[in-house]
């Protein structure tokens, strides 16, 4: 489970990477009823249940996943400069 201010458009892709095998359900929690405050005060709960094949999927794509995550981190550092 992950809880974030980040909306599903900017977060859900993390749970659909090649090396993961989850069933994902997304919930939103809001403290306010006013439309203008709702978006900035909404928390999103990302609840994952591990699929039966998750260990096999992870083992199959582990090396690829590590390389891809390192590349993404390096690219983020370059763009942050």
MILUMLUM-295819 format. One record per residue (C-alpha): residue number from 1; residue in three letters; chain; y, z, x. Coordinates in Angstrom, 3 decimals, padded with zeros to 6 digits. Layout:
<sites>
site nr: NUM; rest: ALA; kette: A; north: Y; up: Z; east: X
...
</sites>
This chain:
<sites>
site nr: 1; rest: UNK; kette: A; north: 000.000; up: 000.000; east: 000.000
site nr: 2; rest: UNK; kette: A; north: 003.505; up: -000.812; east: 001.148
site nr: 3; rest: UNK; kette: A; north: 006.785; up: 000.209; east: -000.490
site nr: 4; rest: UNK; kette: A; north: 009.921; up: -001.767; east: 000.282
site nr: 5; rest: UNK; kette: A; north: 013.377; up: -002.769; east: -000.908
site nr: 6; rest: UNK; kette: A; north: 012.364; up: -006.300; east: 000.083
site nr: 7; rest: UNK; kette: A; north: 011.753; up: -008.508; east: -002.921
site nr: 8; rest: UNK; kette: A; north: 008.436; up: -010.344; east: -003.321
site nr: 9; rest: UNK; kette: A; north: 009.894; up: -013.661; east: -002.111
site nr: 10; rest: UNK; kette: A; north: 010.569; up: -012.114; east: 001.283
site nr: 11; rest: UNK; kette: A; north: 007.516; up: -009.835; east: 001.579
site nr: 12; rest: UNK; kette: A; north: 004.411; up: -011.151; east: -000.169
site nr: 13; rest: UNK; kette: A; north: 003.694; up: -013.834; east: 002.433
site nr: 14; rest: UNK; kette: A; north: 002.819; up: -011.061; east: 004.895
site nr: 15; rest: UNK; kette: A; north: -000.202; up: -010.198; east: 002.744
site nr: 16; rest: UNK; kette: A; north: -001.385; up: -013.811; east: 002.502
site nr: 17; rest: UNK; kette: A; north: -001.758; up: -014.528; east: 006.205
site nr: 18; rest: UNK; kette: A; north: -004.886; up: -016.398; east: 007.359
site nr: 19; rest: UNK; kette: A; north: -006.505; up: -013.337; east: 008.905
site nr: 20; rest: UNK; kette: A; north: -006.187; up: -011.121; east: 005.824
site nr: 21; rest: UNK; kette: A; north: -008.272; up: -011.071; east: 002.691
site nr: 22; rest: UNK; kette: A; north: -006.689; up: -008.857; east: 000.045
site nr: 23; rest: UNK; kette: A; north: -006.250; up: -008.822; east: -003.681
site nr: 24; rest: UNK; kette: A; north: -002.496; up: -008.170; east: -004.028
site nr: 25; rest: UNK; kette: A; north: -000.642; up: -006.673; east: -006.965
site nr: 26; rest: UNK; kette: A; north: 003.128; up: -006.263; east: -006.854
site nr: 27; rest: UNK; kette: A; north: 005.030; up: -003.704; east: -008.917
site nr: 28; rest: UNK; kette: A; north: 008.755; up: -003.044; east: -009.185
site nr: 29; rest: UNK; kette: A; north: 010.375; up: 000.350; east: -009.660
site nr: 30; rest: UNK; kette: A; north: 014.006; up: 000.605; east: -010.652
site nr: 31; rest: UNK; kette: A; north: 016.201; up: 003.673; east: -011.064
site nr: 32; rest: UNK; kette: A; north: 018.827; up: 001.923; east: -013.151
site nr: 33; rest: UNK; kette: A; north: 019.092; up: -000.213; east: -016.263
site nr: 34; rest: UNK; kette: A; north: 022.293; up: -002.012; east: -015.307
site nr: 35; rest: UNK; kette: A; north: 021.727; up: -005.565; east: -014.110
site nr: 36; rest: UNK; kette: A; north: 024.240; up: -005.446; east: -011.240
site nr: 37; rest: UNK; kette: A; north: 022.679; up: -002.337; east: -009.649
site nr: 38; rest: UNK; kette: A; north: 019.088; up: -003.209; east: -010.434
site nr: 39; rest: UNK; kette: A; north: 018.444; up: -005.691; east: -007.626
site nr: 40; rest: UNK; kette: A; north: 019.812; up: -003.525; east: -004.822
site nr: 41; rest: UNK; kette: A; north: 018.175; up: -000.317; east: -006.102
site nr: 42; rest: UNK; kette: A; north: 014.745; up: -001.723; east: -006.920
site nr: 43; rest: UNK; kette: A; north: 011.752; up: -000.696; east: -004.847
site nr: 44; rest: UNK; kette: A; north: 008.705; up: -002.936; east: -004.734
site nr: 45; rest: UNK; kette: A; north: 005.195; up: -001.594; east: -004.365
site nr: 46; rest: UNK; kette: A; north: 002.681; up: -003.937; east: -002.781
site nr: 47; rest: UNK; kette: A; north: -000.820; up: -002.672; east: -003.547
site nr: 48; rest: UNK; kette: A; north: -003.715; up: -004.312; east: -001.729
site nr: 49; rest: UNK; kette: A; north: -007.437; up: -004.045; east: -002.265
site nr: 50; rest: UNK; kette: A; north: -009.619; up: -005.269; east: 000.575
site nr: 51; rest: UNK; kette: A; north: -011.902; up: -008.153; east: -000.447
site nr: 52; rest: UNK; kette: A; north: -015.597; up: -008.085; east: 000.429
site nr: 53; rest: UNK; kette: A; north: -015.130; up: -010.794; east: 003.078
site nr: 54; rest: UNK; kette: A; north: -012.114; up: -009.134; east: 004.740
site nr: 55; rest: UNK; kette: A; north: -013.906; up: -007.991; east: 007.899
site nr: 56; rest: UNK; kette: A; north: -015.419; up: -011.451; east: 008.460
site nr: 57; rest: UNK; kette: A; north: -012.078; up: -013.181; east: 007.839
site nr: 58; rest: UNK; kette: A; north: -010.316; up: -010.835; east: 010.248
site nr: 59; rest: UNK; kette: A; north: -012.936; up: -011.341; east: 012.969
site nr: 60; rest: UNK; kette: A; north: -012.811; up: -015.116; east: 012.544
site nr: 61; rest: UNK; kette: A; north: -009.014; up: -015.385; east: 012.823
site nr: 62; rest: UNK; kette: A; north: -008.168; up: -012.369; east: 015.001
site nr: 63; rest: UNK; kette: A; north: -007.266; up: -014.196; east: 018.238
site nr: 64; rest: UNK; kette: A; north: -005.316; up: -016.854; east: 016.327
site nr: 65; rest: UNK; kette: A; north: -003.485; up: -014.140; east: 014.375
site nr: 66; rest: UNK; kette: A; north: -002.449; up: -012.180; east: 017.475
site nr: 67; rest: UNK; kette: A; north: -001.121; up: -015.334; east: 019.124
site nr: 68; rest: UNK; kette: A; north: 000.776; up: -016.347; east: 015.985
site nr: 69; rest: UNK; kette: A; north: 002.336; up: -012.891; east: 015.524
site nr: 70; rest: UNK; kette: A; north: 003.426; up: -012.806; east: 019.162
site nr: 71; rest: UNK; kette: A; north: 004.986; up: -016.264; east: 018.828
site nr: 72; rest: UNK; kette: A; north: 006.863; up: -015.187; east: 015.691
site nr: 73; rest: UNK; kette: A; north: 008.140; up: -012.038; east: 017.418
site nr: 74; rest: UNK; kette: A; north: 009.337; up: -014.068; east: 020.418
site nr: 75; rest: UNK; kette: A; north: 011.118; up: -016.548; east: 018.146
site nr: 76; rest: UNK; kette: A; north: 012.851; up: -013.711; east: 016.294
site nr: 77; rest: UNK; kette: A; north: 014.082; up: -012.288; east: 019.622
site nr: 78; rest: UNK; kette: A; north: 015.449; up: -015.678; east: 020.636
site nr: 79; rest: UNK; kette: A; north: 017.328; up: -016.152; east: 017.363
site nr: 80; rest: UNK; kette: A; north: 018.698; up: -012.600; east: 017.505
site nr: 81; rest: UNK; kette: A; north: 020.519; up: -013.289; east: 020.770
</sites>
